[in-house]
Amino acid sequence: MTTGTITLYIAISVDGFIADDDGDVEWLEEFESTRERESEGEGESGYDAFFAEIDALVMGANTYEQVRSFGAWPYEDRPTYVLTHDDTEPVVDSVETVEFVDEPVADLALRLRDQYASIWLVGGAQVARAFLETRQLDQLQLTIAPILLGGGIRLFGTNGPRNRLTLEKTTSLESGLVELRYAIQE
């Protein structure tokens, strides 16, 4: 049986941050409409092409709350697993396809790989680090935004495991965004 692939697909500043100190990603808004326009007709690049291949999503509770604050659920009917250690029940208006889980990352990854071919690790930083530390991440797909935040929530932290990467694809957009896809070597 083929096991699923887990990909971290995320936007990041040139200096390595995914959000400001308050967890805000408002700094990305100036790039979003340009990115969508530039990605149209790009074949395999861009969010729409990536999302079309996704069978399931994984995210942390903070990322879930942030996505819910944006309004309508953007992930259609894709099964979404939210890692949480909180005993509180999800909000009443939660999406039917969302399952809150409290299990070790390695166990969750194994279960999802058995069920789905393509799994998107949405974020946040703590969840991404946990998947890296347990060697449960297969690909990094980073969209580098041409901005230096100078501080905030760092994607990889400072004490993570060493991982060798193989560059699979690079796409440069006129906006200055650069999309990089890496395979993570074992």
Backbone as CSV, one residue per row, in Angstrom:
resi,resn,N_x,N_y,N_z,CA_x,CA_y,CA_z,C_x,C_y,C_z
1,MET,0.830,-1.183,0.000,0.000,0.000,0.000,0.877,1.251,0.000
2,THR,0.507,2.210,-0.812,1.241,3.468,-0.879,0.864,4.343,0.305
3,THR,1.870,4.967,0.885,1.576,5.871,1.998,1.503,7.301,1.494
4,GLY,0.702,8.090,2.169,0.487,9.474,1.787,1.699,10.352,2.033
5,THR,1.703,11.467,1.329,2.764,12.462,1.438,2.262,13.644,2.266
6,ILE,3.073,14.069,3.222,2.732,15.219,4.058,3.613,16.397,3.639
7,THR,2.949,17.496,3.267,3.643,18.689,2.772,3.297,19.896,3.622
8,LEU,4.328,20.585,4.076,4.133,21.882,4.722,4.143,22.923,3.620
9,TYR,3.000,23.556,3.387,2.851,24.606,2.372,2.514,25.874,3.129
10,ILE,3.437,26.854,3.091,3.275,28.010,3.956,4.032,29.212,3.385
11,ALA,3.543,30.395,3.700,4.235,31.634,3.337,5.142,32.040,4.484
12,ILE,6.282,32.636,4.121,7.284,32.988,5.106,8.003,34.256,4.648
13,SER,8.405,35.085,5.596,9.179,36.282,5.257,10.617,35.866,4.944
14,VAL,11.355,36.739,4.322,12.755,36.444,4.007,13.555,36.148,5.272
15,ASP,13.204,36.775,6.380,13.932,36.528,7.620,13.350,35.385,8.457
16,GLY,12.460,34.588,7.868,12.047,33.337,8.489,10.830,33.358,9.383
17,PHE,9.997,34.394,9.290,8.821,34.484,10.146,7.543,34.189,9.365
18,ILE,6.584,33.541,10.035,5.289,33.247,9.405,4.190,34.175,9.908
19,ALA,4.474,34.912,10.970,3.497,35.839,11.547,4.255,36.854,12.395
20,ASP,3.579,37.959,12.725,4.210,38.934,13.607,4.119,38.439,15.052
21,ASP,4.554,39.260,15.985,4.588,38.843,17.397,3.221,38.461,17.945
22,ASP,2.155,39.046,17.403,0.795,38.756,17.863,0.138,37.612,17.099
23,GLY,0.873,36.973,16.181,0.314,35.892,15.383,-0.425,36.382,14.150
24,ASP,-0.329,37.671,13.870,-1.038,38.280,12.744,-0.280,38.035,11.433
25,VAL,-1.035,37.755,10.373,-0.446,37.550,9.048,-0.916,38.618,8.066
26,GLU,-1.351,39.737,8.606,-1.840,40.840,7.778,-0.795,41.316,6.765
27,TRP,0.474,41.194,7.096,1.562,41.604,6.204,1.544,40.857,4.871
28,LEU,0.864,39.715,4.823,0.781,38.931,3.579,-0.267,39.469,2.606
29,GLU,-1.208,40.263,3.106,-2.318,40.719,2.267,-1.861,41.454,1.018
30,GLU,-0.814,42.249,1.120,-0.353,43.005,-0.042,0.143,42.098,-1.165
31,PHE,0.495,40.862,-0.850,1.006,39.938,-1.853,-0.065,39.004,-2.406
32,GLU,-1.177,38.817,-1.678,-2.172,37.813,-2.044,-2.797,38.026,-3.424
33,SER,-3.312,39.210,-3.706,-3.971,39.419,-4.996,-2.966,39.339,-6.134
34,THR,-1.763,39.845,-5.920,-0.719,39.756,-6.937,-0.343,38.301,-7.176
35,ARG,-0.223,37.531,-6.112,0.149,36.119,-6.219,-0.901,35.336,-6.996
36,GLU,-2.172,35.565,-6.686,-3.248,34.875,-7.389,-3.225,35.207,-8.875
37,ARG,-3.044,36.465,-9.194,-3.024,36.905,-10.590,-1.832,36.289,-11.327
38,GLU,-0.664,36.292,-10.701,0.539,35.775,-11.337,0.525,34.257,-11.455
39,SER,-0.140,33.577,-10.525,-0.154,32.118,-10.537,-1.112,31.543,-11.574
40,GLU,-2.056,32.335,-12.048,-2.996,31.841,-13.047,-2.232,31.464,-14.305
41,GLY,-2.526,30.295,-14.825,-1.882,29.849,-16.036,-0.460,29.356,-15.842
42,GLU,-0.036,29.189,-14.607,1.330,28.763,-14.328,1.474,27.241,-14.318
43,GLY,0.425,26.521,-14.669,0.535,25.064,-14.676,0.559,24.517,-13.267
44,GLU,1.702,23.992,-12.848,1.808,23.308,-11.564,2.029,24.229,-10.378
45,SER,2.223,25.521,-10.583,2.494,26.374,-9.443,1.233,27.076,-8.973
46,GLY,1.309,27.656,-7.823,0.190,28.409,-7.293,-0.655,27.598,-6.335
47,TYR,-1.362,28.342,-5.500,-2.194,27.743,-4.469,-3.283,26.844,-5.047
48,ASP,-3.989,27.309,-6.078,-5.102,26.526,-6.627,-4.645,25.157,-7.115
49,ALA,-3.512,25.115,-7.800,-2.976,23.833,-8.280,-2.598,22.943,-7.099
50,PHE,-1.974,23.534,-6.080,-1.597,22.771,-4.902,-2.834,22.217,-4.201
51,PHE,-3.808,23.086,-3.946,-4.994,22.687,-3.197,-5.820,21.628,-3.938
52,ALA,-5.827,21.675,-5.252,-6.590,20.704,-6.045,-6.123,19.268,-5.791
53,GLU,-4.877,19.109,-5.391,-4.311,17.778,-5.162,-4.445,17.301,-3.714
54,ILE,-4.942,18.151,-2.820,-4.972,17.855,-1.392,-6.197,17.015,-1.015
55,ASP,-5.940,15.973,-0.225,-7.013,15.099,0.257,-7.430,15.425,1.685
56,ALA,-6.487,15.910,2.504,-6.769,16.206,3.919,-5.799,17.274,4.405
57,LEU,-6.172,17.937,5.504,-5.360,19.010,6.074,-5.111,18.743,7.554
58,VAL,-3.988,19.280,8.040,-3.652,19.232,9.460,-3.237,20.632,9.866
59,MET,-3.691,21.063,11.023,-3.283,22.371,11.538,-3.364,22.357,13.055
60,GLY,-2.716,23.345,13.651,-2.794,23.518,15.086,-4.035,24.306,15.461
61,ALA,-4.351,24.320,16.733,-5.557,24.997,17.219,-5.498,26.506,16.986
62,ASN,-4.322,27.114,17.150,-4.213,28.553,16.911,-4.456,28.888,15.446
63,THR,-3.919,28.076,14.561,-4.142,28.295,13.127,-5.619,28.120,12.798
64,TYR,-6.249,27.118,13.383,-7.684,26.909,13.168,-8.483,28.144,13.585
65,GLU,-8.195,28.659,14.773,-8.913,29.843,15.261,-8.683,31.037,14.343
66,GLN,-7.465,31.178,13.850,-7.169,32.282,12.943,-7.941,32.130,11.631
67,VAL,-7.957,30.938,11.069,-8.695,30.692,9.820,-10.181,30.961,10.029
68,ARG,-10.732,30.532,11.145,-12.154,30.772,11.439,-12.456,32.268,11.533
69,SER,-11.485,33.051,11.989,-11.709,34.489,12.131,-11.769,35.207,10.780
70,PHE,-11.302,34.556,9.720,-11.312,35.170,8.387,-12.692,35.139,7.741
71,GLY,-13.614,34.334,8.289,-14.955,34.253,7.707,-15.264,32.847,7.231
72,ALA,-15.721,32.722,6.000,-16.126,31.428,5.447,-14.955,30.432,5.457
73,TRP,-15.276,29.185,5.696,-14.270,28.122,5.729,-13.687,27.956,4.318
74,PRO,-12.379,28.139,4.141,-11.798,28.142,2.796,-11.404,26.772,2.245
75,TYR,-11.561,25.708,3.027,-11.017,24.409,2.625,-12.070,23.420,2.142
76,GLU,-13.214,23.967,1.745,-14.295,23.170,1.170,-14.640,21.994,2.082
77,ASP,-14.786,20.816,1.503,-15.202,19.659,2.300,-14.027,18.727,2.616
78,ARG,-12.810,19.251,2.533,-11.632,18.421,2.814,-11.595,18.094,4.310
79,PRO,-11.344,16.839,4.668,-11.186,16.495,6.080,-10.025,17.287,6.674
80,THR,-10.269,17.879,7.831,-9.265,18.717,8.488,-9.090,18.237,9.921
81,TYR,-7.832,18.020,10.297,-7.499,17.540,11.626,-6.797,18.665,12.374
82,VAL,-7.358,19.033,13.523,-6.819,20.121,14.321,-6.184,19.530,15.569
83,LEU,-4.863,19.691,15.670,-4.139,19.213,16.844,-4.381,20.158,18.004
84,THR,-4.826,19.606,19.118,-5.091,20.421,20.297,-4.854,19.595,21.554
85,HIS,-4.459,20.272,22.592,-4.318,19.628,23.908,-5.319,20.233,24.875
86,ASP,-6.239,21.004,24.332,-7.233,21.713,25.115,-8.468,20.822,25.264
87,ASP,-9.008,20.766,26.450,-10.191,19.935,26.705,-11.500,20.611,26.306
88,THR,-11.442,21.875,25.925,-12.675,22.577,25.581,-13.234,22.076,24.258
89,GLU,-14.536,22.118,24.151,-15.204,21.702,22.925,-15.040,22.780,21.860
90,PRO,-15.018,22.383,20.581,-14.919,23.373,19.514,-16.127,24.296,19.503
91,VAL,-15.951,25.461,18.885,-17.039,26.423,18.812,-18.237,25.822,18.101
92,VAL,-19.428,26.313,18.449,-20.679,25.766,17.926,-20.738,25.809,16.406
93,ASP,-20.190,26.877,15.802,-20.284,27.004,14.353,-19.136,26.306,13.626
94,SER,-18.479,25.359,14.296,-17.344,24.687,13.667,-17.790,23.910,12.430
95,VAL,-16.873,23.698,11.558,-17.125,23.043,10.279,-17.243,21.539,10.494
96,GLU,-18.186,20.913,9.795,-18.446,19.480,9.972,-17.265,18.601,9.613
97,THR,-16.419,19.037,8.702,-15.293,18.213,8.257,-14.069,18.336,9.163
98,VAL,-14.181,19.095,10.241,-13.066,19.298,11.157,-13.146,18.301,12.309
99,GLU,-12.016,17.661,12.586,-11.919,16.751,13.725,-10.791,17.248,14.632
100,PHE,-11.105,17.460,15.903,-10.104,17.864,16.868,-9.451,16.615,17.435
101,VAL,-8.117,16.575,17.393,-7.394,15.384,17.835,-6.334,15.748,18.855
102,ASP,-6.123,14.851,19.796,-5.079,14.989,20.799,-4.354,13.652,20.849
103,GLU,-3.405,13.512,19.936,-2.625,12.283,19.883,-1.210,12.629,19.440
104,PRO,-0.259,11.775,19.716,1.108,12.057,19.286,1.180,12.265,17.768
105,VAL,2.024,13.205,17.356,2.154,13.541,15.932,2.496,12.314,15.095
106,ALA,3.406,11.480,15.569,3.799,10.294,14.799,2.605,9.365,14.569
107,ASP,1.754,9.206,15.568,0.577,8.349,15.432,-0.427,8.949,14.446
108,LEU,-0.654,10.247,14.574,-1.575,10.923,13.660,-1.060,10.834,12.228
109,ALA,0.216,11.102,12.038,0.801,11.054,10.699,0.632,9.670,10.075
110,LEU,0.891,8.633,10.839,0.747,7.262,10.342,-0.699,6.984,9.935
111,ARG,-1.622,7.401,10.765,-3.049,7.195,10.472,-3.462,7.933,9.205
112,LEU,-3.017,9.184,9.061,-3.392,9.967,7.886,-2.732,9.442,6.623
113,ARG,-1.476,9.023,6.723,-0.780,8.463,5.552,-1.492,7.218,5.028
114,ASP,-2.091,6.445,5.930,-2.833,5.250,5.522,-4.156,5.587,4.846
115,GLN,-4.729,6.761,5.161,-6.038,7.134,4.639,-5.994,8.031,3.408
116,TYR,-4.958,8.869,3.286,-4.945,9.905,2.257,-3.633,9.905,1.487
117,ALA,-3.698,10.268,0.214,-2.501,10.331,-0.630,-1.726,11.626,-0.431
118,SER,-2.449,12.732,-0.225,-1.795,14.036,-0.152,-2.344,14.832,1.029
119,ILE,-1.477,15.093,2.003,-1.879,15.765,3.232,-1.147,17.103,3.325
120,TRP,-1.908,18.171,3.569,-1.336,19.512,3.703,-1.211,19.854,5.170
121,LEU,0.013,20.083,5.614,0.262,20.608,6.944,0.191,22.125,6.818
122,VAL,-0.927,22.700,7.279,-1.203,24.120,7.102,-0.343,24.967,8.045
123,GLY,-0.149,24.532,9.251,0.606,25.300,10.247,-0.043,25.092,11.585
124,GLY,0.384,25.759,12.551,1.391,26.779,12.659,2.770,26.226,12.941
125,ALA,3.568,27.116,13.475,4.977,26.831,13.676,5.209,25.657,14.622
126,GLN,4.471,25.591,15.721,4.662,24.494,16.681,4.334,23.144,16.050
127,VAL,3.281,23.099,15.274,2.881,21.854,14.613,3.915,21.479,13.554
128,ALA,4.375,22.458,12.783,5.397,22.194,11.761,6.663,21.630,12.403
129,ARG,7.084,22.237,13.511,8.276,21.751,14.213,8.072,20.325,14.741
130,ALA,6.884,20.050,15.253,6.607,18.707,15.774,6.685,17.665,14.661
131,PHE,6.169,17.986,13.485,6.252,17.057,12.363,7.700,16.870,11.908
132,LEU,8.483,17.948,11.899,9.902,17.833,11.534,10.664,16.995,12.560
133,GLU,10.431,17.276,13.832,11.153,16.568,14.899,10.870,15.077,14.903
134,THR,9.669,14.692,14.512,9.314,13.269,14.488,9.518,12.650,13.109
135,ARG,10.141,13.416,12.215,10.450,12.946,10.851,9.196,12.515,10.101
136,GLN,8.136,13.301,10.251,6.856,12.994,9.603,6.503,13.984,8.500
137,LEU,7.476,14.722,8.015,7.246,15.688,6.955,8.040,15.255,5.730
138,ASP,7.378,15.225,4.568,8.020,14.760,3.333,8.482,15.903,2.440
139,GLN,7.726,16.999,2.425,8.033,18.115,1.542,7.821,19.449,2.258
140,LEU,8.607,20.432,1.840,8.390,21.821,2.229,8.050,22.569,0.946
141,GLN,6.975,23.298,0.966,6.632,24.168,-0.152,6.469,25.560,0.443
142,LEU,7.522,26.363,0.286,7.589,27.669,0.912,7.371,28.756,-0.119
143,THR,6.527,29.720,0.230,6.388,30.921,-0.580,7.084,32.026,0.189
144,ILE,8.225,32.465,-0.341,9.036,33.472,0.319,8.530,34.846,-0.104
145,ALA,8.097,35.646,0.869,7.606,37.004,0.603,8.768,37.982,0.745
146,PRO,8.878,38.933,-0.186,9.988,39.880,-0.149,9.793,40.963,0.918
147,ILE,9.898,40.531,2.156,9.727,41.440,3.288,10.552,40.912,4.457
148,LEU,11.116,41.828,5.208,11.805,41.497,6.451,10.918,41.974,7.588
149,LEU,10.386,41.046,8.366,9.507,41.426,9.477,10.298,41.903,10.692
150,GLY,11.503,41.408,10.844,12.326,41.849,11.964,11.989,41.187,13.285
151,GLY,10.957,40.386,13.313,10.561,39.689,14.532,9.201,39.057,14.332
152,GLY,8.850,38.177,15.245,7.562,37.513,15.150,7.680,36.044,15.468
153,ILE,6.813,35.252,14.855,6.807,33.801,15.068,7.663,33.165,13.979
154,ARG,8.768,32.607,14.423,9.721,31.986,13.513,9.213,30.591,13.141
155,LEU,9.281,30.254,11.862,8.786,28.953,11.417,9.588,27.809,12.014
156,PHE,10.881,27.847,11.901,11.681,26.693,12.284,12.314,26.775,13.655
157,GLY,12.243,27.893,14.326,12.850,27.997,15.642,14.360,27.955,15.553
158,THR,15.003,27.661,16.666,16.468,27.671,16.693,17.076,26.354,17.143
159,ASN,16.278,25.409,17.609,16.824,24.158,18.136,16.246,22.915,17.479
160,GLY,15.858,23.009,16.229,15.260,21.862,15.557,16.290,20.869,15.063
161,PRO,15.806,19.754,14.543,16.715,18.730,14.013,17.322,19.184,12.677
162,ARG,18.465,18.645,12.356,19.090,18.916,11.068,18.381,18.077,10.011
163,ASN,18.006,18.721,8.916,17.343,18.038,7.807,17.992,18.474,6.502
164,ARG,18.371,17.538,5.696,18.920,17.827,4.362,17.750,17.900,3.399
165,LEU,17.757,18.937,2.540,16.663,19.161,1.596,17.172,19.034,0.160
166,THR,16.285,18.605,-0.727,16.576,18.566,-2.151,15.598,19.487,-2.852
167,LEU,16.126,20.495,-3.548,15.276,21.434,-4.276,14.646,20.733,-5.467
168,GLU,13.314,20.772,-5.531,12.584,20.140,-6.632,12.060,21.141,-7.648
169,LYS,11.721,22.352,-7.179,11.152,23.336,-8.092,11.281,24.736,-7.502
170,THR,11.509,25.696,-8.389,11.558,27.108,-8.013,10.710,27.888,-8.996
171,THR,9.855,28.765,-8.482,9.056,29.646,-9.327,9.190,31.065,-8.790
172,SER,9.670,31.977,-9.654,9.779,33.389,-9.287,8.618,34.147,-9.900
173,LEU,7.974,34.974,-9.097,6.855,35.766,-9.572,7.254,37.235,-9.636
174,GLU,6.611,37.994,-10.503,6.949,39.407,-10.686,6.811,40.213,-9.399
175,SER,5.940,39.803,-8.513,5.719,40.509,-7.245,6.919,40.419,-6.316
176,GLY,7.858,39.531,-6.652,8.996,39.286,-5.772,8.827,38.025,-4.948
177,LEU,7.617,37.448,-4.953,7.404,36.172,-4.270,8.199,35.086,-4.987
178,VAL,8.745,34.179,-4.208,9.465,33.040,-4.772,8.894,31.786,-4.125
179,GLU,8.457,30.841,-4.962,7.926,29.575,-4.463,9.021,28.523,-4.589
180,LEU,9.314,27.865,-3.472,10.342,26.833,-3.421,9.714,25.531,-2.944
181,ARG,9.995,24.445,-3.664,9.515,23.129,-3.216,10.744,22.236,-2.969
182,TYR,10.812,21.728,-1.745,11.923,20.871,-1.341,11.382,19.501,-0.912
183,ALA,12.132,18.466,-1.217,11.896,17.155,-0.627,12.801,17.061,0.597
184,ILE,12.296,16.475,1.656,13.087,16.300,2.857,13.718,14.910,2.806
185,GLN,15.033,14.880,2.863,15.740,13.611,2.806,15.732,12.950,4.169
186,GLU,15.784,11.635,4.164,15.823,10.902,5.439,17.208,10.803,5.966
